[in-house]
């Protein structure tokens, strides 16, 4: 079977919609406004990067007790603002 026969059997490949706008590398994505949170939760939320971050680094960055940070992270997870990853690492959604 030749390449031409195979392509004929598969049919025409549909063209992708060319009207979709692509982001330029110089355009910044729209930033979402910060959610309304209690002061300690806001401090914890702002300390977390979009990249995964270990629990200890969050405690160190916030200056809060590990119990306060642990409870705050649980609240942020329940509000679906933060995701817990394996190894007690966290990141923003």
N, C-alpha and C positions, 0 to 999 in steps of 0.2 A: 504494500500500500504506500502510495507516495504522500508527500506532505500536502500537496494540493487536494488529494482525495480526502485526507483526514480533516483538513480545514473545511471542506465542503460538507462533510458529514456532521461536523460540530455546528455548523451554521455561522452566521455573522456574529461577531463579537459586538455587543451593544456599546455605543459611545457613552462615555461618562458626561454628566451634565457639566458644561463648561462655565455655567453662570455662578457657581459657588465661589464665594469670595475667600481668598486665602489671606492669612495674616502675613504681613511683611515681617521680616526679622527685626525691623525697627519699630513696629507697633507693639505697644505693651498690652497684655491682656487686661480686660476690665477687672479691677479689684473689687471684691465684695466688701460691703461695709462691715465693720466689726459688730458682732452680735451684742445685745445688751446683757451684760453679765455682772454678777457681784464682783466687787473689787479684787478679791483673791482669785476668783475664777478667770477674770480678765487678765490678771498678771500671769497666771499659768498658761492661758491660751496664747498670749503674746510671746511667751518664752519659747514656745514650741515652733520649730521650723517646719517648712513643707517637706523637708527631708527627715528621715527617721532620726529620732533623738533618744538616747538612753534616759531612764528615769533619774539616775543620779545627776545628770547634767541639767535636767529641768529643776531639780531641787536646788542645785548650786546657783543656777541662773536667777531663780526667783527669790532665793533667800528665805523661803518658807520652810516649815518643818516637813519632814517626809510624810507624816500622817496627813497634813493639810494638802500637800500636793497629791497624794494618793487618792484622797476623797474628791479633790477637785478634778482629777483626771477621770475618775469614774463618772462624775456628773457631766463632764464634757463628752465622754463616750455616749452616755445616755441621750444627750442632746444632738448626737451625731456630728459633732464638730471635730472630734479627734478619733483616731483609730489606734488601738493597741496592736503592736506587732510582736512576734516571738522575741523572747529575751528581754522583756520589760522595756521595749522601745516604743515610742509614740510618734505620731506625725499628724498634721492637720489633714482634714479631708479636702 
